[in-house]
Amino acid sequence: PQLEQILQHLQPRFPYLSAAARTAAGIAADPGSSASGELEEWPDAAQHVRVYRPRLLLLGRPGMGQDQLAPAVLHALEGCQIFPIDLATLFGDGNSKMLEETVIKQIRAAAAASPAVLYMPHCDRWWKSMGESIQYALMSALQDLPPSCPVLLLATSESPMAALHPEIKRQFYGKSFELSDA
């Protein structure tokens, strides 16, 4: 049931769930969707701004299922390209000279491929392990995205919201989902 709750929480903020995911989560068909579940062209896109800096932080104590639920959410967004900004991606990119360059390239690639997802697992650990310049590069590149750009920042954390860095709290203010034991 938590996955369904997460998808119901996400749908109004980032309306790109697959038809199968909307059905499984009990979400009614979107008025801008065709019967097949694919988004149709809006007659006047300016009248239908549907997203505003979409963000979703899945957080809870260690072992609450963040590592299983986040990939399930990504699967529900099967029509969107995924751009990881995790530690393995940053350190494994042999084409970039600096970590900041990799982060900025991932964010720009996501914007070009939109609708897309920037996936940041363990954002609490990521933030603690990165220096100030890469933190600034991440926040600056995210802030530079147009507010209605359909790029979802999906992150996970094993720390409670109160323990997160103030900048992470600011990015995800009102856009988090606390996992529970139930």
Secondary structure, DSSP 8 states (H G I E B T S, - for coil): -HHHHHHHHHTTTS----HHHHHHTT----TTB-TTS-B---S-GGGG---SS-EEEEE-STTSSHHHHHHHHHHHTTTSEEEE-SHHHHHH-TT-SSHHHHHHHHHHHHHHH-SEEEEETTHHHHHHHS-HHHHHHHHHHHHHS-TT--EEEEEEESS-GGGS-HHHHHHTTT-EEE----
